[in-house]
């Protein structure tokens, strides 16, 4: 991680209420409200809101983690809206936060996405997270506004480079359309990773040098304003040294 530290603009994790959140030393720390309070006693949302007084004024805050996934924060869009008021209040002084939507996955009912099992409700293929977001924004309309739309993207385990490029283009194009519909300016990919490591460095270079900037992707990749590779997948560093993928990610070397 030390090799990345001077070169990363921002990082995030789910435990913003801890004294020393994991990887907070990697650039500006972006807190995330993992999920709701649950029956087993984990008071996720209560703890997050209690810790908010310590957040840096003007922080960007990410909404719930993969609420479309039964193995993650798992809630309906309406439940997310019904529990959003405390997060929305962080826009006020002294926090003055910028608020992102929840961060749904790009899960696939056929199991070809790296995000795991599809939920019980959203079973529409790789647009599962897009459908969740569409329902959430519709339910929130007129009650809440958002500074950024947050998504996760993981490539398919059996996908080649071209298939993953097509997958992320489709997802981001659909999400960008929703952002435009509801007046949201920024799109943030808070987690991303190829599941098939073959050609991963080429994917990173394509993503940063072409997808984000080329006019061909004006209605998809060009709309992304911030992104974060999943460090815990251990493809950016090996021990204290950057991998080839990590070097490409921070712009030090090409593949």
Order of alpha helices (4+ residues) and beta strands (2+ residues): alpha-beta-beta-alpha-beta-alpha-alpha-beta-alpha-beta-alpha-beta-alpha-beta-beta-beta-alpha
